[in-house]
Each structure stands twice: as C-alpha cells, then as structure tokens.
C-alpha cells in the first residue's frame, strides 16, 4: 500500500509550538509522507528554520509547501485577501502533492480559508484542540465551525470532548489525546541564566524572570489593545527583574502591542528583551522562567507541565480549562502587579509545584498519529447525534 500523504497546516507560531511533536511524529513514520503547509506568518525558509530539531532547516525545507506569501500587515481587509490566496493554495497543494489527510489545530482565523477547500475536495480533516472555550476571542466561533467540517477530533481534555458531543459529533470520532504541545516539555532541561542572557542579548538576568506574551483580545476592539498590553508589561517590569517579551499573534490590533513593546524595550533595554519568537528555544526558556504573564494559551496549557506559575490577563482566555498554577488578573497595571506578586509568593509557588496539568501528561503525538492513519475510514457522511435521543436510547 502506498504511503499516505499527510499535510499539516502551520499558519503562525501559535500553531507551530503545539504541532511540533505531531509534525515530528509524522515525519518519522515509515508509512506516512509529510507535507507542511504555511502562508500567514512564515515564508517557507523561515518555517523550515523554526521546525524542531534534530532535523536541520535544510532537511525540513523539501517538506514545506507555501500556500501564499506571508502577510506584511494584519487588518480585516488584508485577512480577507490573504484568505482567498490560502484557499487557492490549498486546492493546488491537494492536486500537486496528492494529499490524503490534512491536520489542523485550534481556532485561528485562517482555518476558515484552509479547511473548507480541503473539505470540498474530499480530503479528511483531523482537528486538534477542538471543543475548548475562549470567550474573550472570536476564535472560539472559528474553532466550533471547524469542528463541523472535521472528520476526526483529537481533543486535549474530557470537558472538550463533552462539548463536541454537545455539538452533535459522533462519539467514535472524538478522541481524548491530550495536548500535543506538552510532549516537548516532559523532559526538558531549563536554560541557565547565562544561556538566556546570550540568547536575548541582555547583560545579565535578574530574578524574578518573566516570560511575557500579550495577544489582541479580538472581541474587545483594536483601540484598547495597545494600552492594555502596555499596562500589563509595565506591571511585569515593576515586579520582575528581567522580562522576555515575544511578539503578538497575527491578529488585528497587533501593531498597538508592537508599539508598546518597542517603546518599553528601548526604555528598559538592560532588563527587557523583545524577541519576535523563541522558536526551538521556547521549551527550555519556559522551563527556566519564574512566571508567565499575558493572555497566551501557553501559560494556561503548557506552563503547568514545567511547574511555572502563570498570570492570565484579561478576557481573551475566559472560560478555558486551567490548572492550579494559573491566576487570573483583570486588565490594568495595578491588577496585574497584584496578581504577579501573589504568583511569585512562596505559598503559590509551592502550590504550583504540586499542580497537575489538566491537558495531559505529554504523550499525545503518538495517539494523534493513530487517528491520522485511519482518518477517512468512517466515510464522509457524519450524522448529527442528538444528545436527548441518545440519552433516551441508553435509558431504554
């Protein structure tokens, strides 16, 4: 039997981190042929350089297929235009590469342009991280829309599986695999302060050390995003000795955040490092910091695995399942500073040290690989399962 060609779509670093273990597992599988599709944040060479080791960028590059050139700016008009290019690119890739299965993750806006063409062309879709709740982002609606087009669902937690069944998905298509991003953290070695200083270009690392990432809260309006991110970063600088700040995601409003990062980066150049992304170094940096701050899903999903406290700011992640290592803070400098001090307190750090991660134990990629291998076997017709009818049948 010929190898199945499995395409994995990576739009931005928000996808790349969690997908990295899955991409590696597919690349290593002797019965599968991998293609990595991209076309929002990354050019093909940039994505090849960001993909995980031990493979080199030169080894990854033949497996990467760009669907469109990367975006230069993010506005609603630019998203619509880029979406058309992505959709056309998916059609070409399916034809040229003979794609048998496509794997997508989460809730990004670009999935609205990547998934429907694959669906129309009869390519089975494996969706990761469906069924979750993020009430502060329009991404939640995108996530649920992708659910209805997907053939198989690899979810991170039991509560997410329950929501998919509420959406009418057949139980046999819903698989609790855990979050694949945790696979790269289970045995990670934290970076030393010297290594972090060399990586970031800072003269020295002063503790507490914070990792800061703030994304646009897409339900709040663009005008408030810049001031909110600035206040959160000012609070982090007030409480922590050194801060590593990464760029926001590719959503409308990111320019305001970038402006705040640039201004504060110049004002605090000796202890604030602003980097576009940490890429392959992210797991080791995450394991080394004292606290994660912002509104990224990584603080909620991944930080617990390396026993790091997280301060979740604002409403972007509202409603998302979280472990005992996460504290929520309202927007505003004083609120974030107060939450940070609590997160760094000895009592909370001890609590974090004993916290379990509700998103799994870091063995998701191999489970997902099994689902990828049999994707499409259930056929294209997917009945809507009415929970009331199901419950009545079970009750006799």
C-alpha positions as CSV (number, residue, x, y, z in Angstrom):
1,X,0.0,0.0,0.0
2,X,1.5,3.4,-0.9
3,X,2.3,5.9,1.8
4,X,-0.5,8.3,2.8
5,X,0.4,11.9,2.2
6,X,-0.4,13.9,5.4
7,X,-0.4,17.7,5.3
8,X,-0.1,19.7,8.5
9,X,-1.0,23.4,8.2
10,X,1.1,25.8,10.2
11,X,0.0,29.4,10.0
12,X,1.8,31.1,12.8
13,X,3.9,30.2,15.8
14,X,0.6,29.7,17.7
15,X,0.2,26.6,15.6
16,X,3.8,25.6,15.4
17,X,4.6,25.1,19.0
18,X,1.7,22.7,19.8
19,X,2.1,21.0,16.4
20,X,5.8,20.4,16.5
21,X,5.6,16.9,18.2
22,X,2.9,15.9,15.7
23,X,5.0,17.1,12.8
24,X,8.0,15.2,14.0
25,X,6.0,12.0,14.6
26,X,4.5,12.1,11.1
27,X,8.0,12.8,9.6
28,X,9.4,9.8,11.5
29,X,6.6,7.4,10.5
30,X,7.7,5.0,7.8
31,X,4.2,4.6,6.3
32,X,3.4,8.4,6.0
33,X,4.7,11.2,3.8
34,X,4.7,14.6,5.4
35,X,4.0,18.0,3.8
36,X,3.9,21.1,5.9
37,X,1.7,23.9,4.5
38,X,2.1,27.5,5.5
39,X,1.2,31.0,4.3
40,X,0.4,33.5,7.1
41,X,3.4,34.4,9.2
42,X,6.1,32.2,7.7
43,X,7.9,32.1,4.4
44,X,9.0,28.6,3.5
45,X,12.6,29.0,4.5
46,X,11.7,30.7,7.8
47,X,9.3,27.9,8.8
48,X,12.0,25.3,7.9
49,X,14.4,27.0,10.3
50,X,11.7,27.1,13.0
51,X,10.7,23.5,12.8
52,X,12.0,21.3,15.6
53,X,15.3,19.5,15.8
54,X,17.2,17.3,15.5
55,X,16.4,17.8,11.8
56,X,18.1,20.8,10.3
57,X,16.4,23.6,8.3
58,X,17.9,22.1,5.1
59,X,16.3,18.7,5.9
60,X,12.9,20.2,6.6
61,X,12.8,22.6,3.6
62,X,11.8,20.0,0.9
63,X,8.8,19.1,3.1
64,X,7.4,22.7,3.4
65,X,4.9,24.0,0.8
66,X,3.9,27.7,1.0
67,X,0.3,28.3,0.1
68,X,0.8,32.1,-0.2
69,X,3.4,34.7,0.7
70,X,3.4,35.7,4.3
71,X,1.4,38.7,5.4
72,X,3.1,42.1,5.9
73,X,0.2,43.7,8.0
74,X,-2.9,42.4,9.6
75,X,-6.2,44.2,9.0
76,X,-9.6,42.8,8.3
77,X,-9.2,43.6,4.6
78,X,-5.8,42.0,4.5
79,X,-7.2,38.9,6.2
80,X,-9.9,38.6,3.6
81,X,-7.4,39.0,0.7
82,X,-5.0,36.5,2.3
83,X,-7.8,34.0,2.9
84,X,-8.5,33.9,-0.9
85,X,-4.9,33.2,-1.6
86,X,-4.8,30.5,1.1
87,X,-7.9,28.8,-0.3
88,X,-6.5,28.7,-3.8
89,X,-3.2,27.4,-2.4
90,X,-4.9,24.5,-0.7
91,X,-6.5,23.5,-3.9
92,X,-3.2,23.5,-5.7
93,X,-1.5,21.6,-2.9
94,X,-4.1,18.9,-2.8
95,X,-3.8,18.4,-6.5
96,X,0.0,18.6,-6.8
97,X,1.0,16.8,-3.7
98,X,-1.8,14.1,-3.7
99,X,-2.7,15.0,-0.1
100,X,-4.7,12.2,1.6
101,X,-5.3,13.8,5.1
102,X,-4.9,17.3,6.5
103,X,-4.2,18.1,10.1
104,X,-5.1,21.5,11.6
105,X,-5.0,22.9,15.1
106,X,-7.2,25.2,17.1
107,X,-9.1,28.3,16.2
108,X,-7.1,30.7,14.0
109,X,-9.0,32.9,11.5
110,X,-7.0,31.4,8.6
111,X,-8.6,28.0,9.2
112,X,-11.8,29.4,7.7
113,X,-9.9,29.5,4.4
114,X,-7.8,26.4,4.7
115,X,-10.4,23.8,5.9
116,X,-13.3,24.4,3.5
117,X,-11.3,23.8,0.3
118,X,-9.9,20.6,1.8
119,X,-13.4,19.5,2.8
120,X,-14.9,20.3,-0.7
121,X,-12.1,18.3,-2.3
122,X,-12.8,15.3,-0.1
123,X,-9.7,15.4,2.0
124,X,-10.3,14.0,5.5
125,X,-9.6,16.6,8.2
126,X,-8.1,15.9,11.6
127,X,-8.8,18.7,14.0
128,X,-6.7,19.2,17.2
129,X,-7.7,21.2,20.3
130,X,-11.4,21.4,19.4
131,X,-14.1,21.8,22.0
132,X,-12.3,24.4,24.1
133,X,-13.7,27.7,25.4
134,X,-12.1,31.2,24.9
135,X,-14.9,33.6,25.4
136,X,-12.7,36.7,25.0
137,X,-11.8,35.9,21.4
138,X,-13.9,35.5,18.3
139,X,-11.6,32.5,17.6
140,X,-14.0,30.4,19.7
141,X,-16.6,30.6,16.9
142,X,-14.0,29.6,14.4
143,X,-13.0,26.6,16.5
144,X,-16.6,25.3,16.6
145,X,-17.1,26.0,12.9
146,X,-14.0,23.8,12.1
147,X,-15.4,21.1,14.3
148,X,-18.4,20.7,12.0
149,X,-16.2,20.2,8.9
150,X,-13.6,18.0,10.6
151,X,-13.7,14.2,10.3
152,X,-11.8,13.3,13.4
153,X,-11.3,15.2,16.6
154,X,-8.2,14.9,18.8
155,X,-9.1,16.9,21.9
156,X,-6.9,17.9,24.9
157,X,-9.4,17.1,27.7
158,X,-12.5,15.3,28.7
159,X,-14.5,18.5,29.0
160,X,-13.6,19.4,25.4
161,X,-14.9,16.0,24.3
162,X,-18.2,16.6,26.1
163,X,-18.6,19.9,24.2
164,X,-18.0,18.2,20.9
165,X,-20.7,15.7,21.7
166,X,-23.0,18.7,22.5
167,X,-22.3,19.9,19.0
168,X,-23.6,16.7,17.7
169,X,-20.4,15.0,16.9
170,X,-20.4,11.1,16.9
171,X,-18.7,9.7,19.9
172,X,-16.5,7.4,17.9
173,X,-14.9,10.4,16.1
174,X,-13.9,12.2,19.3
175,X,-10.6,11.1,20.9
176,X,-9.1,12.5,24.1
177,X,-5.4,12.5,23.2
178,X,-4.1,15.3,25.5
179,X,-2.4,18.5,24.3
180,X,0.5,17.7,21.9
181,X,2.4,20.7,22.9
182,X,3.2,19.1,26.2
183,X,5.1,16.3,24.6
184,X,8.2,18.6,24.2
185,X,8.1,19.6,27.8
186,X,8.1,16.4,29.8
187,X,11.9,16.0,29.9
188,X,13.1,19.5,29.0
189,X,16.2,20.9,30.6
190,X,15.8,24.6,31.7
191,X,18.2,27.1,30.2
192,X,20.7,28.6,32.6
193,X,20.8,32.3,33.2
194,X,24.0,32.6,31.2
195,X,22.3,30.8,28.2
196,X,19.3,33.1,28.4
197,X,21.5,36.2,28.5
198,X,23.4,35.0,25.4
199,X,20.1,34.2,23.6
200,X,18.4,37.5,24.4
201,X,21.5,39.8,24.3
202,X,20.8,41.1,27.8
203,X,23.8,42.0,30.0
204,X,22.6,39.7,32.9
205,X,19.5,38.0,34.2
206,X,17.9,39.4,37.3
207,X,15.3,37.3,39.1
208,X,12.4,37.0,39.1
209,X,12.4,36.3,35.4
210,X,9.2,36.6,33.5
211,X,8.0,35.5,30.0
212,X,5.5,38.0,28.7
213,X,3.2,37.4,25.7
214,X,0.1,39.5,25.0
215,X,-2.2,39.0,22.0
216,X,-5.1,41.1,20.8
217,X,-8.3,40.2,22.6
218,X,-10.3,40.0,19.4
219,X,-13.7,40.7,20.9
220,X,-12.6,43.9,22.7
221,X,-11.8,46.3,19.8
222,X,-8.5,47.3,18.4
223,X,-8.2,50.7,20.2
224,X,-7.9,49.2,23.7
225,X,-5.3,46.5,22.9
226,X,-2.2,48.7,22.8
227,X,-2.9,50.5,26.2
228,X,-3.8,47.2,27.9
229,X,-0.7,45.5,26.7
230,X,1.5,48.4,27.8
231,X,0.0,48.4,31.3
232,X,0.4,44.7,31.7
233,X,4.1,44.9,30.6
234,X,4.7,47.9,32.9
235,X,3.3,45.9,35.8
236,X,5.6,43.0,34.9
237,X,8.6,45.3,34.8
238,X,7.6,46.7,38.2
239,X,7.5,43.3,39.9
240,X,10.1,41.3,38.0
241,X,13.9,41.8,37.5
242,X,14.1,40.6,33.9
243,X,11.4,40.2,31.3
244,X,11.4,38.4,27.9
245,X,8.6,39.6,25.7
246,X,7.6,37.9,22.5
247,X,5.6,39.5,19.6
248,X,1.8,39.1,19.5
249,X,-0.1,36.9,17.1
250,X,-1.2,37.8,13.6
251,X,-4.5,39.4,14.6
252,X,-5.9,42.9,14.0
253,X,-4.5,45.1,16.8
254,X,-1.0,43.7,16.9
255,X,0.5,47.0,15.7
256,X,-0.5,48.7,19.0
257,X,1.1,45.9,21.0
258,X,4.3,46.1,18.9
259,X,4.5,49.8,19.5
260,X,4.2,49.3,23.3
261,X,6.9,46.6,23.2
262,X,9.2,48.8,21.1
263,X,8.8,51.8,23.4
264,X,9.3,49.9,26.7
265,X,12.1,47.8,25.1
266,X,14.1,51.0,24.5
267,X,13.3,52.4,27.9
268,X,14.4,49.2,29.8
269,X,17.0,47.8,27.4
270,X,19.0,46.4,30.2
271,X,16.3,44.1,31.5
272,X,13.6,43.8,28.9
273,X,14.3,41.6,25.8
274,X,11.8,41.8,23.0
275,X,12.0,39.0,20.5
276,X,9.7,38.0,17.6
277,X,9.5,34.4,18.9
278,X,11.6,31.9,20.8
279,X,11.1,29.1,18.3
280,X,13.1,26.0,19.1
281,X,14.3,27.6,22.4
282,X,10.8,28.1,23.8
283,X,10.6,24.9,25.9
284,X,13.9,25.5,27.7
285,X,13.1,29.1,28.3
286,X,9.6,28.3,29.6
287,X,11.1,25.8,32.0
288,X,13.6,28.4,33.3
289,X,11.4,31.4,34.0
290,X,9.7,32.2,37.3
291,X,6.4,33.3,35.9
292,X,4.4,33.5,32.6
293,X,2.4,36.7,32.1
294,X,-0.1,37.8,29.4
295,X,-3.0,36.2,27.7
296,X,-1.5,33.4,25.6
297,X,-2.8,29.9,25.8
298,X,0.7,28.7,26.5
299,X,0.5,30.0,30.1
300,X,-2.7,28.0,30.7
301,X,-1.9,24.9,28.7
302,X,1.8,24.4,28.9
303,X,3.2,26.1,32.0
304,X,1.8,23.6,34.4
305,X,3.9,20.8,32.9
306,X,7.1,22.6,33.9
307,X,5.7,23.8,37.3
308,X,5.7,27.5,36.4
309,X,3.1,29.9,37.7
310,X,1.1,31.9,35.2
311,X,-0.8,35.1,35.4
312,X,-3.6,35.2,32.8
313,X,-4.6,38.8,32.0
314,X,-8.0,40.0,30.7
315,X,-10.7,38.1,29.0
316,X,-9.1,36.5,25.9
317,X,-8.8,33.1,27.6
318,X,-12.0,33.4,29.6
319,X,-13.7,30.1,30.2
320,X,-10.7,28.0,29.3
321,X,-9.9,25.0,31.5
322,X,-6.9,25.8,33.7
323,X,-4.8,24.2,36.4
324,X,-3.9,25.4,39.8
325,X,-0.8,27.1,38.6
326,X,-2.9,29.9,36.9
327,X,-4.0,33.1,38.4
328,X,-6.4,35.4,36.6
329,X,-6.0,39.2,36.6
330,X,-8.2,42.0,35.3
331,X,-6.7,44.4,32.8
332,X,-4.7,47.3,34.3
333,X,-1.3,47.8,35.8
334,X,-2.3,47.6,39.5
335,X,-4.3,44.4,39.0
336,X,-1.6,42.7,37.0
337,X,1.1,43.7,39.6
338,X,-1.0,42.4,42.4
339,X,-1.5,39.1,40.7
340,X,2.2,38.8,39.9
341,X,3.2,39.3,43.5
342,X,0.8,36.6,44.5
343,X,2.0,34.2,41.8
344,X,5.6,34.7,42.9
345,X,4.8,34.2,46.6
346,X,6.3,31.1,48.3
347,X,2.8,29.7,49.0
348,X,1.7,29.9,45.4
349,X,4.9,28.6,44.0
350,X,4.6,25.6,46.4
351,X,1.1,25.1,45.1
352,X,2.3,25.2,41.5
353,X,5.0,22.7,42.3
354,X,2.3,20.1,43.1
355,X,-0.2,21.1,40.4
356,X,-1.2,18.6,37.8
357,X,-1.9,19.6,34.2
358,X,-5.5,19.1,33.1
359,X,-4.3,18.9,29.5
360,X,-2.5,15.7,29.8
361,X,0.9,14.1,30.6
362,X,2.8,14.7,27.3
363,X,2.1,11.5,25.3
364,X,-0.3,13.0,22.7
365,X,1.6,12.8,19.4
366,X,1.6,9.0,19.1
367,X,-2.1,8.9,19.9
368,X,-2.8,11.5,17.3
369,X,-0.7,9.5,14.8
370,X,-3.0,6.6,15.2
371,X,-6.0,8.8,14.4
372,X,-4.3,10.3,11.3
373,X,-3.6,6.8,9.9
374,X,-7.3,5.9,9.9
375,X,-8.8,9.3,9.1
376,X,-11.4,9.0,6.4
377,X,-12.3,5.3,7.2
378,X,-15.6,6.4,8.8
379,X,-16.8,7.9,5.4
380,X,-17.8,11.5,4.5
381,X,-21.3,11.2,5.9
382,X,-21.4,12.3,9.5
383,X,-24.7,12.1,11.3
384,X,-25.7,14.7,13.9
385,X,-26.1,13.0,17.2
386,X,-28.9,14.4,19.2
387,X,-28.0,14.1,22.9
388,X,-31.6,13.8,24.1
389,X,-32.3,10.9,21.7
390,X,-29.0,9.2,22.7
391,X,-29.8,9.5,26.4
392,X,-33.3,8.2,25.9
393,X,-32.0,5.2,23.9
394,X,-29.4,4.5,26.7
395,X,-32.1,4.6,29.3
396,X,-34.3,2.2,27.3
